[in-house]
Amino acid sequence: LGDVPMRSRYDLTTCHEDIEGFYDKVVASDLLPLSVGGDHSISRPILAALARKHGPLGMVHIDAHADTSGVYEGAKFHHGGPFRQAVLEGSLDPQRTIQIGIRGGGDFLWEFSYQSGMTVIHAEEVAELGLDAVIARALEVVGAGPTYVSFDVDSLDPGFAPGTGTPE
């Protein structure tokens, strides 16, 4: 893929442009990417590059937060809103998206998830339904099309992963 320099680690706009450019090269090389690390803000440019080849993707999103909030402190691109932006840009199909493990007291933070047609399974529902039912529902929602899978460490019980993610 060659050397792809990053212009700035601190300017999210150019950083996301650079990430998207790198994944354009990955997609053009017919590689299946596996990305580890970073916060969820990197997902939007990855989804954008993948969708140019595959069309809107489905998503299995395991997280404590829906990451579908809007502009925050004047910033459109941040770790709390990449999946809203991906839906609005057309790279993420909300009908083929399931969010698993969402918790906390911020109903307004996952309002867009519901309004756009995403399936949301809250943390307490995972225990009620059982893992087999949650897995079956995820497979039903995403279907057979191209799917992005994302796992955020804060989806784990805070007793086992303290001090991660956005404090509640």
HELIX and SHEET records of a PDB file:
HELIX    1   1 LEU A   12  ALA A   28  1                                  17    
HELIX    2   2 HIS A   40  ILE A   42  5                                   3    
HELIX    3   3 SER A   43  HIS A   54  1                                  12    
HELIX    4   4 PRO A   82  GLU A   89  1                                   8    
HELIX    5   5 ASP A  107  LEU A  109  5                                   3    
HELIX    6   6 GLU A  111  SER A  116  1                                   6    
HELIX    7   7 ALA A  123  LEU A  129  1                                   7    
HELIX    8   8 LEU A  131  VAL A  142  1                                  12    
HELIX    9   9 VAL A  153  SER A  155  5                                   3    
SHEET    1   A 4 THR A 119  HIS A 122  0                                        
SHEET    2   A 4 LEU A  92  ILE A 102  1                                        
SHEET    3   A 4 LEU A  57  ILE A  62  1                                        
SHEET    4   A 4 THR A 147  PHE A 151  1                                        
END                                                                             
